[in-house]
Amino acid sequence: MMPRKEMSDQQFNKFQDDFFDLLEENGVSKITCDHPKWNDICDIRNRVAEFIEEQVYLQVWEDDDD
């Protein structure tokens, strides 16, 4: 079985910037490490990143079966 491919640091930083921008564009106050929901935001960010990595892994795995 192939190991899950994680985002590179550069990919993760871009994802995080885009994720925070999306939240802020939809009414969440400016996100910094001082945000009152910082830990919750980071937990959600990490779950979404893991979901993306899993989907990429599954897509690669399915493509290898073809």
N, C-alpha and C positions, 0 to 999 in steps of 0.2 A: 504494500500500500504506500502511496506517495505521501510525504509529509505535507501539511498545509503550508502554502507559501504566504508568508506575512508581507505586509506592505513595507516598502523601504522607508527609511526615515523621511525622505523627501516626500514620498506619497502620503505618509501619515500626516505630516505637517500640512500639506495642501488639503487633505481630507478634513483635518481639524479646523483649519481656517474656514473652509467652505461650510462645515457643520455649524460652527459658531455664527457665521454670517447668516445662515438660514434661520437659526433660532432668533437672532437679533432682528432680522427682517420681518419676523412674525410676532414681534412684540416682547421678546425677552430682553430685559435690560442688559446693557453692555456687559459682556462676559470677560471677567478677569479672575485671577485666583482669589480675589476678595469678594466675589459674588456670593450672596447668601446660600445659593444652591449649587456651589462649585462642585461638591462631591457627587451630587445627583447628576449634574450635567456631564461630568467625566465618566460616570458609570454608564450613562446612556450612550455617550460617544464611543466608549470601549465596546459596548454590546453591538452597536451598529458596525463598527470596524470589523469585529469578529464575524458578524453575519456576512459582510462583503467578502472577507477572506474565505469563508466557507463556500460561498457561492462561486467564487473564482476557482477554488479547488474542485468543486463538483463539476464545473464546466470543463476544466482541463481534463478531469478524470473521464467524463463522458466523451470528450473529443478523442481521447486516447483509445476508446472502445470502437470508434468508427473505422 
